[in-house]
Amino acid sequence: MNAIVSGGTKGIGKAAVMHLAANGYNVSFCSRNEEEIQNLLIELEESYPDLHFHGMKADMEKMEEVIDFAEFASKAHDTIDVLVNNAGLYIPSSLISEDEGILERQMRVNVYAPHFLSKFFASRMMKQGKGYIFNICSVAGLNPVLSAGSYSISKAALHSLTKALRQELLNFGVKVTAIIPGSTLTDSWSGTDIPSERFILADDIALSIISCLQMSAGANVEEIIIRPLKGDI
């Protein structure tokens, strides 16, 4: 079994890579940081010597690198069973006062990259008659966050992309799920004095992916909303 994860060396992405590997998946992933890629490859190869892992430096804000990563991952695996569109860009800003280009940058990473990767790998999954696409969305895409207006717009677009993919692919045996987390304890919260129990953990998101993959062939979870027990921060 083979999986692809964008933004795979930190936070939710790394958790997804590690849990997929623990469940017998060969994994290809990308990151903007070469050192993090090599460190994760060493960790994976030491923990799962019978599996195959491939990492590539790629910036999901640059479409040429998105394309390069798609081709890299495609060559690494004979079949593609799982695609996790995890890479994301968060730039806090209000809509009215934000600098020019803020929306465009977040749309490139949060929408255009998963749009391309989904189309690229869905065509292979359709021929296989099976496959699973997970898009890591956000509760901000359901209820806009005033301090992150353009981010909220981009995640709402990703949610819509997920719905469109699901409808188009369901007759081909390809499943599509939107994972919609609230406040998640990742590196973006580094240094916070907020207790960890006020957050979702990255492992929670990864475990929801594994849970979906373990369901019967006829079951498709359309979306999963995961919020901190005491509400978003």
ZILINPE-V823521 format. One record per run of one state. SS is the DSSP state (helix for helix, strand for strand, loop for the rest). FROM is the first residue (numbers start at 0). TO is the last residue. Records with the same first field share a line. If there is no record, write none. Layout:
SS = FROM-TO ; FROM-TO
This chain:
loop = 0-0 ; 5-9 ; 22-24 ; 31-32 ; 47-51 ; 57-61 ; 76-80 ; 85-91 ; 93-100 ; 128-129 ; 136-137 ; 141-146 ; 172-172 ; 181-182 ; 185-185 ; 189-194 ; 198-198 ; 213-221 ; 226-232
strand = 1-4 ; 25-30 ; 52-56 ; 81-84 ; 92-92 ; 130-135 ; 147-147 ; 173-180 ; 183-184 ; 199-200 ; 222-225
helix = 10-21 ; 33-46 ; 62-75 ; 101-127 ; 138-140 ; 148-171 ; 186-188 ; 195-197 ; 201-212
